[in-house]
Amino acid sequence: MNTAQSFVALILEASFNIR
Protein backbone atom coordinates (compact mmCIF):
# COMPACT_ATOMS: atom_id res chain seq x y z
CA MET A 1 0.00 0.00 0.00
CA ASN A 2 2.83 2.37 0.84
CA THR A 3 4.38 1.91 -2.60
CA ALA A 4 1.04 2.53 -4.33
CA GLN A 5 0.41 5.71 -2.31
CA SER A 6 3.93 6.93 -3.07
CA PHE A 7 3.42 6.33 -6.80
CA VAL A 8 0.11 8.18 -6.77
CA ALA A 9 1.65 11.11 -4.89
CA LEU A 10 4.51 11.25 -7.41
CA ILE A 11 2.13 11.25 -10.37
CA LEU A 12 -0.04 13.94 -8.77
CA GLU A 13 2.98 16.15 -8.04
CA ALA A 14 4.30 15.60 -11.57
CA SER A 15 0.94 16.57 -13.07
CA PHE A 16 0.87 19.78 -11.02
CA ASN A 17 4.45 20.53 -12.03
CA ILE A 18 3.68 20.00 -15.71
CA ARG A 19 0.75 22.40 -15.46
ABEGO torsion letter per residue (X at the ends): XAAAAAAAAAAAAAAAAAX
